Amino acid sequence: MAHKILAVDPRFKRPDRQAQIKEFLPPGFELAVPPDFSRATLLREARDAVAIISAMQPIDAGLMDAAPSLRVVGKAGTGVDSIDVAAASARKIPVANSPGPLRSTPVAEHAMTLMLMLARRPWLWKTAERKLHTQMEGSAIGIVGLGNIGRGVAKRAAAFGMRVLAHTRTPGKFRPEGFQVAETATLEELLPQVDFLVLTLPLTPESRGLISRKELALMKPSAVLVNVSRGPHVVTQDLVDALREGRLAGAGLDVTDPEPLPEGHPLWGMPNVVLSPHIAAHTDQVQTASYRLLFDSIRRAVNGERVESLANPQIYA
């Protein structure tokens, strides 16, 4: 009997996604996509699963406990804020994910794309409006979070001739070659200086609501905000108010809170907002590498081997 991998995210219902996954399924394993994603259905389907995987949907302690044969939880991505990692660790269950460097390049490229769109405002071109644009060279970019993605954005911004500033909870660790990054001691010191603010930090309890009315009030009215990390970093209503009132020039959002945005949400209709559906890391190269790594991690866990790419390595201590 094949080992059951339960997919608890509607994204796995797509035929193209399932076809791609089947290329990487180890022998003796099968992917199970439930008929619906109600709580009752997921709890029932988990009973004989050895692995549970998701993209964005939650995997909590209750779902883990419903799977007595569970050996591993998998995330088709890097961030694991939708998974109860503490609960998994308490049960000695590895949480397999994709390492940050795998996704940093496309996400950094996407951040630059959003910045360029906000600077050049292509939605005005079709009406032949000859309004002035923002020049990237000489502008100041402020990056919050200097992990792999933040460093990738810094490298690309420097290539555009931008002045690169950053705020990070681990100052002094990034030593760029060929360009400079000016680190600020506080976020409040960073915000008034920048023309582009880019969020690339992981979601933690401390970073929820990091950008609220108070922080937005410190920014230039001509500045724009780009978020390619997690939606809850920004208080959405405060962002909407700042955009409506002209206290912020624009926003480029690959992530939102809530996500997805409901129909009729104010952000949909704002001309100075560029939205993308959480696709910054969605390239053929990343998808292929992520699935290969994820299913190899599942095979390892089920066979009693150590999982190398995981969010809770302490379970092996």
N, C-alpha and C positions, 0 to 999 in steps of 0.2 A: 504493500500500500504506500502510495506517494506521501511525502511529508507536505502538509498543507501550510501555505503562506497566505494569510488573510490580509487582503487590501481593504482598508477602512476609509478610503478617500474616493469620492466620486470621480476624480481625475483618472482613476484606473479603469473606469468603464469604457473609455474611448478605445475603439478598435485599433487605432494606430499605436496607442500606448501599450496595449496588450501584446500586439505583434512584436513590438520592439523588446518588451520584457521577455518574451518567450525565447529570444535569441540567447539570453543570459541565464535562464533557469538551469540550475545544476541538475544532472540526472537524478531521478528519484524525488523531485520536488514538483509541486503544482501550485499555480496561482489561483486563489479563490476570490472572486469579486461577488459580493452578495447582491441579491436582487434589489435591495434598497438599503439605506444607511441609517435606519432608525436604531435607537438604542437597543430595543428588544432583539432586532435582527442581528446586530453586531455581537451581542452577548451570546446569542445562540450559536452563531457561526464560529465564535472563538473557542468553543468547547474542545475541538480536536485540532486546533492550530498549534504549530510549533514556532511560528513566526507571525508577527503582526507588523504591517508596514503602512506608512502614510506619507502624504506630501505636506498637507497643511492641517488636516483634521486631528483633533485631540486623541491621544492614547493615554488613558488615566489608569489609576490603580484598580478600579472596578473592572475594566476591560482585561487587564492583566490577570486578575484573580479568576476571571471567567474561563481562562485558558490554562488548565492544570498541566498541560504538556509544553507550555511556552518556554522557549529557550533563548529567544532574541526578539528585540523590538528594532525596527528599521525605519530610518527617515531618508526619503529620496531628496536629500538636501543637506545643508550644513546646520542651520539653526534648529535647535530642539526645544524651543519654548512651547510648542504644542504637545510635548511629551512630558509626563511626570517622571523626570529622570530620578528624583529622589526615591520614588516608589519602586522604580525598576532596580535601582542600586540596592535598596533594602532587600529585594528578592534575588539579588545576585544575577540579574538579567542584563546583559550588555545592550546598550542603545547604540546601534550601528548607524553611522552617518557618513557624509562625504566631507573630506578635509577642506578647510577654507581655501587653500591655494588652488584647488581644482576649479572653483567658481569665481575666483577673484578677478580674473581677466575680463570675462564678459560683463560682470556687474560694474566694474570700473568703466568699461566702454559705454555701458548704458547710462551711467551717471553723466559722462561727457556728452552723450547724445541729448539727454534732457537739458543740460546746460546750454548746448548750442541752439536747441529749439527755442528756449526761453530768451536767448540773446538775439536770435535772428527773426523770431516770430513769423514763421512761414505761413500761418493762417491769414496774414495780412496781404500776402503776395497776390492771391487770386482777385483781390479787389484793387490791385495796383496802388495800394496806399504807400506812399513814399515817406514812411516815418523813420526816424533815426533808430539804429540798432545799437546794441552794446558790444563793444570790442573786447574780445577775450584777453588779448595781450595787454598787459599792464593792469588788468583787473585783479582784485584780491579774492582768493578762494579760501574759505575756512572749512576745514575737514574735521568732523567730530568722530573720533575713532580712527586709530592708526594701525589696525590689523592689516591683513593681506589686501582687503578691498580698499581701505583708506590709503594705503601705500601705493596701490595701483592708480588711484585717482590722482594722488600727489604727483606721481611720475608723469602722467599724461597732462596734467594742468601745467606743470613746469615746462613741458615741451611746447605748450601754447604761449609761453612767455608770461604766465600768470605769476603773481606773488602768492606763495603758498604759506598759509598759516594753519595751525592745527591745535586741537585740544584733545588730550588723551588721558586716561586714568593711569597709564604707565609711561610717564614722560622720560625722554632720553634714550629709549630703546631703538628708535628708528634712526639709522645713520645713512641718509641717502648719498648716492654717488653722482656727482655732476650737477646737483642743484641743492637748494637750501629749503628747509622747512622751519619756519619760526613757530615754536610751540608756546602757547599761552598757558599761564597757571590756572586760569579759570575760564569757564564758558562766557561769563559776563565780560571778560576782557576781550574775548575773541569777537563777539557778535557785532559791536559797532564798527569794526574795521573792514568787514567783508562785503563784497558785491554778490558772491555766491556762497551759500551755506549748504554743505553736503553732509548728510548723516550716513555713516557707514559702520555704526557700532552695533554690537549684539543687544538683544532685548534682555534686560534684567529688571528686577523690582525697582532699582534706583533710576533706571533710564526711562521708565514709563512717565509720560507727561513732561519729558525733559524740555520740550519746546512748547511753552504756553504763552498766554498773553504777556506775562512779564518779560520773557525772553524776546518775543517778537517786537516788543516796544523798544528794545535796545538796538534793533537792526535799522539800517538805512531804509527809507521808503522806496529807494530804487533797487534794493537787494531782492534776490530770489532764493527760495528754499528748494533743495532737491533731497528727496528721501528714497534711498535704495536699500534700506535695511529692514525696519519693521514699523508698521503703521502706528502702534501705540506710543512711539517716541514723541509724537506730536498730538497736542490736544486739538482735535479736528475743528471744533466750533470756534476756537480761538484763531485758528488759521483762516477759516472762512471769514470771520469778522475783519481780520487784518487785511485780507485781499479786497473785500467789499469796500472798506473804508479808505483804501489807498495807502495804508501803512506798510504794505509789502507789495512789490511789483509783480510777483508771480511765484508759481510753485510747479515743480516737476515731481510727480509722485508715482513710483512703481508699486508702492505699498500704501495702504490706507487703514484707518480705523473708523468704522468697521470695514471689514474686507470680506466679500466685495461690497462696494458702495451700493446702497439700495437705489432703486429707480427713483428719480426725482430729487436726489441729493444735490444740494447747491453746487458742489464741486463739478458736477457733470456739465453745467451750463456756463461756467466761468471762462471767458476768452483768454485769460492770463494763466490758465492751469493746463498743464500737459499731464495726462493720465496714461499709464500702461498697466496691464493686468498682472502684476507680479511676475514678469517674464524676463527680468534682467539677466538671469543666469541660464535662460533657455536657449542653448545652442546645441547643434547636433553633437559637437565634440564633448560638451559637458554631460549631456544626457546619456550618451553611450558610456562614458567613463564612470558616471555615477551608478548606473544600473549594474555594470560589470562589478564594481566594488561592492555595492550593496548585497548582491546575491552571492558573491564570494564570502562576504562576512556572515551571511545567513548559513551557508554551507559549513563554514568553520564552526560556528556556534553549535549547530545541531550535531556536528561530529565531535564535539568536545574540545575543539581547538581554540586557541586564543584569537579573539577578534582584534585586528590591528587598528582599524579606524573606528573609534567609538567616543561617545561623549562622557562616559563614566569609567575611565580606566582604573579607578580606585577599587572596582569590584575584584580585580586580580591581585590586590595587595595582600 
